[in-house]
Each structure stands twice: as structure tokens, then as C-alpha cells.
């Protein structure tokens, strides 16, 4: 998927830390391992075989190229670390073969380990956004310590080299699929088109897609088109017909039906409700379409979140 956020440069480091204000994120994959800490709100995380509701303070990990979808009733603030497993290759190459499981939201924290991991994660974020010269060195060290503790707390297993190679091959195909859909979702897009592009049979590609994303190809495309349409409803005054065409819907009826299935109301009702709720709510909704915070905004958000417990965020 496209990278849609500003990145702090830590040289050649294979990781990035960011905060996101999120209301909804369509099913997606990325090549890095992702660890998330929910700072505010509640979020439902959906993978191909699980649906878990997390509350503020929850910590979880998503494996590379594992499809996941995020849904929040109200804007939620998430701290995320995306890191290439190869980052650990020189000291702990086994990390490339580790596969994490989603923790249960009611996983007990009798020893306080989850709380300590959350504090360690916040310290990584503060250091990452610091302007101090040696911050990248300290940040890398903190990440190593954090993952050593994470491996002891979060359910995980070591996969075989054969499984890892199979995952790598699978990842290449996933990248090709998502890239093709990103380029063509505004057009008439059929599974036959994608199968022809990849040189695969329809039946194989259909089964492969369902096994990766947990939904059918057409359902995935519909979710993407509806989310793009929601953004245009929020950010523009385009007519419903223009939005429908811009997002690849064949007609207004199809657009209305798909949007209502995804968001519980018609596109017209969605826009009217925003207008009735006033400018402030509209601005909030615009910001939560997919709002990745800039480094400066991230420093400010972390400082506000931490308050007086840890002092000001490092500058």
C-alpha cells in the first residue's frame, strides 16, 4: 500500500514510528512487522480469522503481509512502530521466523508486564521524535530491549524456514495484487482482469484472495471505493454522481447500496448529517479519514498524553 505519512529520517534504519488519528482503515497489508499501542479510544481489529475489540492501553502486533482492518466508533489515537524483521538480523536473525498472535483484550496483566511494555514503547516514541544528535542510537537500543521483552509477553511461535520462504513468495503476490487494485479501482475492475495480469486461474486467485484478506475480491474493492467516496464527501463539494464516477462505481444505485452497507447510511444522508453537526464535527471527521500526525504534531500529542508523569517530550 502507499505510504501516506511523514517519516522522521533515522539514516538507514529499517523502522518508523508514527501516531495516527483513526476512525476507519480499509483492509490492508504492509511488508513490515507492526506493533501498536492504543492511546485513546477503542478500536476493533479485524484479521482474516479474528475480530478483537481493544480499549485504551492495549498493545498488539500484526505480522508482515497480514491483512487487517481497523474500525473505531469515535476517533482513536494509535501509536505505531513499523519495523522490518531484517533490522534484527545482525544480532537476532531468528526474528525473521517469529510469528505473533493477537493478544486477547482480557489477557491478564498480573505482573504488570503489559504496562511496562507500554511505557517502554512510549519511551521509544519520545526518543524517535527527539531532535537530539544521539537520539537515533538510543532509539535503536530501546527497540532491541523492547522486542526482547515483547517476545516474552506476546503469544508467538517460530516458523520453519520453509514456511518463511512460502510467506515471502506469498508476499510478492500480495504486493502485486494490492498494487494493481490501487492503480485500477477507479475503473471497471473484475477478478478476470487481475487473474490475466498475474497469469493465474480465476479459481486459484479467488481462493488465494479470500485466504489473505478474509473477504472476496469484490468485497475488498467495494470497501476501498466506499472509503475513497467517504473522503470525497468530507473534503469536497462534488456531486454524488461525480463522486460515484471518480471512485469507480458503475452507477448511483450501486454506489448508494454499497455505501449504505459499509457505513449504515446513504452518501446523501452521510453528508447531511455532517452539515447538521456543524463545521467542528466536519473538521474532526476530515482529520480522522486517515490522519497521520506530523513529527511536530506527534511530539505535541505525546507530551499532552504523558502529561506530568514523564515530563516534557525530548526536544
DRENPA-496316 format. One record per residue (C-alpha): residue in three letters; z, x, y. Coordinates in nm, 2 decimals. Each point is the difference from the previous one (the first is absolute). Layout:
[keza 'ala'; [Z; X; Y]]
...
//
This chain:
[keza 'unk'; [0.00; 0.00; 0.00]]
[keza 'unk'; [-0.04; 0.11; 0.36]]
[keza 'unk'; [0.28; 0.18; 0.17]]
[keza 'unk'; [0.10; -0.22; 0.29]]
[keza 'unk'; [0.29; 0.19; 0.15]]
[keza 'unk'; [0.07; 0.30; 0.22]]
[keza 'unk'; [0.12; 0.30; -0.19]]
[keza 'unk'; [0.23; 0.28; 0.11]]
[keza 'unk'; [-0.15; 0.33; -0.10]]
[keza 'unk'; [0.21; 0.23; -0.22]]
[keza 'unk'; [-0.27; 0.25; -0.07]]
[keza 'unk'; [-0.14; -0.02; -0.35]]
[keza 'unk'; [0.30; -0.21; -0.13]]
[keza 'unk'; [-0.12; -0.27; -0.24]]
[keza 'unk'; [0.23; -0.27; 0.13]]
[keza 'unk'; [0.04; -0.24; 0.29]]
[keza 'unk'; [0.29; -0.21; 0.12]]
[keza 'unk'; [-0.05; -0.32; 0.20]]
[keza 'unk'; [0.16; -0.33; 0.10]]
[keza 'unk'; [-0.18; -0.33; -0.02]]
[keza 'unk'; [0.08; -0.34; 0.14]]
[keza 'unk'; [-0.15; -0.22; -0.27]]
[keza 'unk'; [-0.05; -0.37; -0.06]]
[keza 'unk'; [-0.27; 0.02; -0.27]]
[keza 'unk'; [-0.20; 0.27; -0.17]]
[keza 'unk'; [-0.29; -0.08; -0.23]]
[keza 'unk'; [-0.01; 0.15; -0.35]]
[keza 'unk'; [-0.07; 0.37; 0.04]]
[keza 'unk'; [0.02; 0.33; -0.17]]
[keza 'unk'; [0.05; 0.36; 0.13]]
[keza 'unk'; [-0.03; 0.34; -0.17]]
[keza 'unk'; [0.35; 0.11; 0.10]]
[keza 'unk'; [0.34; -0.09; -0.15]]
[keza 'unk'; [0.17; -0.23; 0.26]]
[keza 'unk'; [0.38; -0.03; 0.05]]
[keza 'unk'; [0.11; -0.28; 0.23]]
[keza 'unk'; [0.33; -0.10; 0.16]]
[keza 'unk'; [0.03; -0.34; 0.14]]
[keza 'unk'; [0.19; 0.03; 0.33]]
[keza 'unk'; [-0.02; -0.36; 0.13]]
[keza 'unk'; [-0.10; -0.34; -0.15]]
[keza 'unk'; [-0.10; -0.09; -0.35]]
[keza 'unk'; [-0.32; 0.07; -0.19]]
[keza 'unk'; [-0.15; -0.12; -0.32]]
[keza 'unk'; [-0.19; 0.28; -0.18]]
[keza 'unk'; [-0.26; -0.11; -0.25]]
[keza 'unk'; [-0.16; 0.23; -0.26]]
[keza 'unk'; [-0.23; -0.09; -0.28]]
[keza 'unk'; [0.29; -0.10; -0.22]]
[keza 'unk'; [0.31; -0.05; 0.22]]
[keza 'unk'; [0.11; -0.19; 0.31]]
[keza 'unk'; [0.33; 0.13; 0.16]]
[keza 'unk'; [0.17; -0.12; 0.31]]
[keza 'unk'; [0.17; 0.29; 0.19]]
[keza 'unk'; [0.26; -0.04; 0.27]]
[keza 'unk'; [0.09; 0.25; 0.28]]
[keza 'unk'; [0.14; 0.33; -0.15]]
[keza 'unk'; [-0.23; -0.02; -0.30]]
[keza 'unk'; [-0.18; 0.31; -0.12]]
[keza 'unk'; [-0.30; 0.01; -0.23]]
[keza 'unk'; [-0.29; 0.22; -0.11]]
[keza 'unk'; [-0.37; -0.09; -0.07]]
[keza 'unk'; [-0.20; 0.23; -0.23]]
[keza 'unk'; [-0.33; 0.14; 0.11]]
[keza 'unk'; [-0.29; -0.25; -0.04]]
[keza 'unk'; [0.23; -0.28; -0.09]]
[keza 'unk'; [-0.12; -0.32; 0.17]]
[keza 'unk'; [0.27; -0.17; 0.20]]
[keza 'unk'; [0.03; -0.28; 0.26]]
[keza 'unk'; [0.27; -0.06; 0.26]]
[keza 'unk'; [0.11; -0.34; 0.14]]
[keza 'unk'; [0.27; -0.07; 0.26]]
[keza 'unk'; [0.11; -0.33; 0.15]]
[keza 'unk'; [0.08; 0.18; 0.32]]
[keza 'unk'; [-0.10; 0.34; 0.13]]
[keza 'unk'; [0.17; 0.27; -0.21]]
[keza 'unk'; [0.05; 0.36; 0.09]]
[keza 'unk'; [-0.08; 0.25; -0.28]]
[keza 'unk'; [0.05; 0.38; -0.01]]
[keza 'unk'; [-0.26; 0.16; -0.22]]
[keza 'unk'; [-0.07; 0.34; -0.15]]
[keza 'unk'; [-0.33; 0.06; -0.16]]
[keza 'unk'; [-0.02; 0.33; -0.19]]
[keza 'unk'; [-0.26; 0.16; -0.23]]
[keza 'unk'; [0.16; 0.08; -0.34]]
[keza 'unk'; [-0.16; 0.34; 0.04]]
[keza 'unk'; [0.24; 0.08; 0.28]]
[keza 'unk'; [0.25; 0.09; -0.27]]
[keza 'unk'; [-0.24; 0.21; -0.22]]
[keza 'unk'; [0.14; 0.34; 0.09]]
[keza 'unk'; [0.36; -0.08; -0.10]]
[keza 'unk'; [0.00; -0.32; -0.20]]
[keza 'unk'; [-0.35; -0.07; -0.15]]
[keza 'unk'; [0.15; -0.27; -0.22]]
[keza 'unk'; [0.00; -0.23; 0.30]]
[keza 'unk'; [-0.37; -0.06; -0.06]]
[keza 'unk'; [0.09; -0.16; -0.33]]
[keza 'unk'; [0.29; -0.22; 0.13]]
[keza 'unk'; [-0.05; -0.37; 0.02]]
[keza 'unk'; [0.26; -0.22; 0.18]]
[keza 'unk'; [0.10; -0.36; -0.07]]
[keza 'unk'; [0.09; -0.25; 0.27]]
[keza 'unk'; [0.37; -0.03; 0.03]]
[keza 'unk'; [0.16; -0.34; -0.05]]
[keza 'unk'; [0.12; -0.13; 0.34]]
[keza 'unk'; [0.35; -0.06; -0.15]]
[keza 'unk'; [0.02; 0.35; -0.15]]
[keza 'unk'; [0.37; 0.09; 0.04]]
[keza 'unk'; [0.09; 0.29; 0.23]]
[keza 'unk'; [0.35; 0.06; -0.13]]
[keza 'unk'; [-0.02; 0.38; 0.06]]
[keza 'unk'; [-0.15; -0.04; 0.35]]
[keza 'unk'; [-0.31; 0.19; -0.11]]
[keza 'unk'; [-0.25; -0.24; 0.16]]
[keza 'unk'; [0.19; 0.01; 0.33]]
[keza 'unk'; [-0.01; 0.38; -0.02]]
[keza 'unk'; [-0.37; 0.00; -0.07]]
[keza 'unk'; [-0.06; -0.23; 0.29]]
[keza 'unk'; [0.19; 0.23; 0.23]]
[keza 'unk'; [-0.20; 0.30; -0.13]]
[keza 'unk'; [-0.33; -0.19; 0.06]]
[keza 'unk'; [0.10; -0.07; 0.36]]
[keza 'unk'; [0.08; 0.36; 0.05]]
[keza 'unk'; [-0.34; 0.09; -0.13]]
[keza 'unk'; [-0.15; -0.24; 0.25]]
[keza 'unk'; [0.20; 0.13; 0.29]]
[keza 'unk'; [-0.10; 0.36; -0.08]]
[keza 'unk'; [-0.37; -0.10; -0.05]]
[keza 'unk'; [-0.02; -0.14; 0.35]]
[keza 'unk'; [0.20; 0.28; 0.16]]
[keza 'unk'; [-0.17; 0.23; 0.24]]
[keza 'unk'; [0.20; 0.30; -0.10]]
[keza 'unk'; [-0.21; 0.30; -0.11]]
[keza 'unk'; [0.17; 0.03; -0.34]]
[keza 'unk'; [0.00; -0.37; -0.08]]
[keza 'unk'; [-0.29; 0.02; -0.25]]
[keza 'unk'; [0.19; 0.26; -0.20]]
[keza 'unk'; [0.32; -0.20; -0.01]]
[keza 'unk'; [-0.20; -0.32; -0.07]]
[keza 'unk'; [-0.16; 0.15; -0.31]]
[keza 'unk'; [0.34; 0.12; -0.13]]
[keza 'unk'; [0.15; -0.35; 0.05]]
[keza 'unk'; [-0.28; -0.16; -0.19]]
[keza 'unk'; [0.06; 0.23; -0.30]]
[keza 'unk'; [0.37; -0.09; 0.00]]
[keza 'unk'; [-0.08; -0.37; 0.04]]
[keza 'unk'; [-0.23; -0.01; -0.29]]
[keza 'unk'; [0.24; 0.19; -0.22]]
[keza 'unk'; [0.25; -0.28; 0.06]]
[keza 'unk'; [-0.26; -0.28; -0.02]]
[keza 'unk'; [-0.10; 0.11; -0.35]]
[keza 'unk'; [0.36; -0.04; -0.11]]
[keza 'unk'; [0.04; -0.35; 0.15]]
[keza 'unk'; [-0.33; -0.18; -0.01]]
[keza 'unk'; [-0.13; -0.11; -0.35]]
[keza 'unk'; [-0.29; 0.23; -0.10]]
[keza 'unk'; [-0.17; 0.15; -0.30]]
[keza 'unk'; [-0.22; 0.30; -0.07]]
[keza 'unk'; [-0.35; -0.08; -0.10]]
[keza 'unk'; [-0.21; 0.22; -0.22]]
[keza 'unk'; [-0.27; 0.23; 0.13]]
[keza 'unk'; [-0.26; -0.23; -0.17]]
[keza 'unk'; [0.15; -0.30; 0.19]]
[keza 'unk'; [-0.01; 0.19; 0.32]]
[keza 'unk'; [-0.36; 0.10; -0.04]]
[keza 'unk'; [-0.08; -0.36; -0.09]]
[keza 'unk'; [0.17; -0.11; 0.32]]
[keza 'unk'; [-0.20; 0.26; 0.20]]
[keza 'unk'; [-0.33; -0.14; -0.14]]
[keza 'unk'; [0.13; -0.36; 0.07]]
[keza 'unk'; [0.08; 0.11; 0.36]]
[keza 'unk'; [-0.36; 0.12; 0.06]]
[keza 'unk'; [-0.13; -0.34; -0.10]]
[keza 'unk'; [0.26; -0.18; 0.21]]
[keza 'unk'; [-0.10; 0.20; 0.30]]
[keza 'unk'; [-0.37; -0.08; -0.05]]
[keza 'unk'; [0.09; -0.38; -0.04]]
[keza 'unk'; [0.22; -0.02; 0.31]]
[keza 'unk'; [-0.24; 0.20; 0.21]]
[keza 'unk'; [-0.29; -0.22; -0.10]]
[keza 'unk'; [0.19; -0.32; 0.09]]
[keza 'unk'; [0.12; 0.15; 0.33]]
[keza 'unk'; [-0.37; 0.06; 0.09]]
[keza 'unk'; [-0.14; -0.33; -0.11]]
[keza 'unk'; [0.27; -0.27; 0.03]]
[keza 'unk'; [-0.18; -0.14; 0.31]]
[keza 'unk'; [-0.31; -0.07; -0.21]]
[keza 'unk'; [-0.07; -0.22; -0.30]]
[keza 'unk'; [0.19; 0.20; -0.27]]
[keza 'unk'; [-0.02; -0.07; -0.37]]
[keza 'unk'; [0.14; 0.17; -0.30]]
[keza 'unk'; [-0.35; 0.06; -0.12]]
[keza 'unk'; [-0.07; 0.21; 0.31]]
[keza 'unk'; [0.30; 0.22; -0.06]]
[keza 'unk'; [-0.07; 0.03; -0.37]]
[keza 'unk'; [-0.36; 0.11; 0.08]]
[keza 'unk'; [0.13; 0.25; 0.26]]
[keza 'unk'; [0.24; 0.16; -0.26]]
[keza 'unk'; [-0.23; -0.03; -0.30]]
[keza 'unk'; [0.24; -0.21; -0.19]]
[keza 'unk'; [-0.02; -0.33; -0.19]]
[keza 'unk'; [0.12; -0.31; 0.16]]
[keza 'unk'; [0.25; -0.07; -0.28]]
[keza 'unk'; [0.15; 0.35; 0.01]]
[keza 'unk'; [0.03; 0.01; 0.38]]
[keza 'unk'; [0.16; -0.35; 0.01]]
[keza 'unk'; [0.26; 0.10; -0.25]]
[keza 'unk'; [0.06; 0.34; 0.17]]
[keza 'unk'; [0.04; -0.16; 0.34]]
[keza 'unk'; [0.26; -0.25; -0.13]]
[keza 'unk'; [0.19; 0.27; -0.18]]
[keza 'unk'; [0.03; 0.20; 0.32]]
[keza 'unk'; [0.06; -0.26; 0.27]]
[keza 'unk'; [0.14; -0.28; -0.21]]
[keza 'unk'; [-0.24; -0.25; 0.15]]
[keza 'unk'; [-0.37; -0.07; -0.03]]
[keza 'unk'; [-0.27; 0.18; 0.20]]
[keza 'unk'; [-0.07; -0.32; 0.20]]
[keza 'unk'; [0.37; -0.06; 0.07]]
[keza 'unk'; [0.03; 0.35; 0.13]]
[keza 'unk'; [-0.30; -0.04; 0.23]]
[keza 'unk'; [0.13; -0.33; 0.12]]
[keza 'unk'; [0.34; 0.15; 0.09]]
[keza 'unk'; [-0.17; 0.28; 0.20]]
[keza 'unk'; [-0.23; -0.24; 0.18]]
[keza 'unk'; [0.29; -0.24; 0.09]]
[keza 'unk'; [0.21; 0.29; 0.13]]
[keza 'unk'; [-0.29; 0.13; 0.22]]
[keza 'unk'; [-0.05; -0.36; 0.12]]
[keza 'unk'; [0.37; -0.03; 0.09]]
[keza 'unk'; [-0.03; 0.31; 0.21]]
[keza 'unk'; [-0.29; -0.14; 0.19]]
[keza 'unk'; [0.18; -0.33; 0.05]]
[keza 'unk'; [0.29; 0.20; 0.15]]
[keza 'unk'; [-0.19; 0.26; 0.20]]
[keza 'unk'; [-0.31; -0.19; 0.13]]
[keza 'unk'; [-0.12; -0.33; 0.13]]
[keza 'unk'; [-0.30; 0.00; -0.24]]
[keza 'unk'; [-0.10; -0.34; -0.13]]
[keza 'unk'; [0.09; -0.09; -0.35]]
[keza 'unk'; [-0.37; 0.01; -0.10]]
[keza 'unk'; [-0.03; 0.35; 0.15]]
[keza 'unk'; [0.31; 0.12; -0.19]]
[keza 'unk'; [-0.12; -0.16; -0.32]]
[keza 'unk'; [-0.34; 0.19; 0.03]]
[keza 'unk'; [0.17; 0.33; 0.10]]
[keza 'unk'; [0.23; -0.01; -0.30]]
[keza 'unk'; [-0.27; -0.07; -0.26]]
[keza 'unk'; [0.07; -0.37; -0.07]]
[keza 'unk'; [-0.31; -0.20; -0.10]]
[keza 'unk'; [0.10; -0.30; 0.21]]
[keza 'unk'; [0.29; -0.16; 0.20]]
[keza 'unk'; [0.10; -0.22; -0.30]]
[keza 'unk'; [0.05; 0.30; -0.22]]
[keza 'unk'; [0.18; 0.19; 0.28]]
[keza 'unk'; [0.24; -0.30; 0.06]]
[keza 'unk'; [0.07; -0.04; -0.37]]
[keza 'unk'; [0.07; 0.37; -0.07]]
[keza 'unk'; [0.21; 0.05; 0.31]]
[keza 'unk'; [0.22; -0.31; -0.08]]
[keza 'unk'; [0.05; 0.13; -0.35]]
[keza 'unk'; [0.11; 0.34; 0.14]]
[keza 'unk'; [0.21; -0.10; 0.30]]
[keza 'unk'; [0.09; -0.36; -0.06]]
[keza 'unk'; [-0.19; -0.15; 0.29]]
[keza 'unk'; [-0.35; -0.01; 0.14]]
[keza 'unk'; [-0.13; 0.26; 0.24]]
[keza 'unk'; [0.00; -0.25; 0.28]]
[keza 'unk'; [0.36; -0.10; -0.07]]
[keza 'unk'; [0.10; 0.37; -0.02]]
[keza 'unk'; [-0.15; 0.07; 0.35]]
[keza 'unk'; [0.15; -0.32; 0.15]]
[keza 'unk'; [0.35; 0.08; -0.13]]
[keza 'unk'; [-0.02; 0.34; 0.16]]
[keza 'unk'; [-0.11; -0.15; 0.33]]
[keza 'unk'; [0.28; -0.25; -0.01]]
[keza 'unk'; [0.26; 0.27; -0.07]]
[keza 'unk'; [-0.10; 0.18; 0.31]]
[keza 'unk'; [-0.11; 0.35; 0.10]]
[keza 'unk'; [0.30; 0.18; -0.13]]
[keza 'unk'; [-0.04; -0.13; -0.36]]
[keza 'unk'; [-0.38; 0.07; 0.02]]
[keza 'unk'; [0.07; 0.36; 0.11]]
[keza 'unk'; [0.25; 0.04; -0.28]]
[keza 'unk'; [-0.25; -0.13; -0.25]]
[keza 'unk'; [-0.27; 0.24; 0.13]]
[keza 'unk'; [0.24; 0.29; -0.04]]
[keza 'unk'; [0.08; -0.09; -0.36]]
[keza 'unk'; [-0.35; -0.04; -0.13]]
[keza 'unk'; [0.01; 0.36; -0.10]]
[keza 'unk'; [0.21; 0.19; 0.26]]
[keza 'unk'; [0.05; 0.36; -0.09]]
[keza 'unk'; [0.24; 0.15; 0.25]]
[keza 'unk'; [-0.11; 0.31; 0.20]]
[keza 'unk'; [0.22; 0.31; -0.03]]
[keza 'unk'; [0.16; -0.07; 0.34]]
[keza 'unk'; [0.07; -0.37; -0.10]]
[keza 'unk'; [0.13; 0.12; -0.34]]
[keza 'unk'; [0.25; 0.23; 0.16]]
[keza 'unk'; [0.12; -0.28; 0.22]]
[keza 'unk'; [0.02; -0.25; -0.29]]
[keza 'unk'; [0.20; 0.24; -0.21]]
[keza 'unk'; [0.23; 0.07; 0.29]]
[keza 'unk'; [0.06; -0.37; 0.05]]
[keza 'unk'; [0.05; -0.05; -0.37]]
[keza 'unk'; [0.24; 0.28; -0.05]]
[keza 'unk'; [0.19; -0.08; 0.32]]
[keza 'unk'; [0.32; 0.19; 0.04]]
[keza 'unk'; [0.04; 0.09; -0.37]]
[keza 'unk'; [-0.20; 0.31; 0.01]]
[keza 'unk'; [-0.06; 0.07; 0.36]]
[keza 'unk'; [-0.34; 0.02; 0.17]]
[keza 'unk'; [-0.31; 0.07; -0.20]]
[keza 'unk'; [-0.09; 0.37; 0.01]]
[keza 'unk'; [-0.23; 0.09; 0.28]]
//
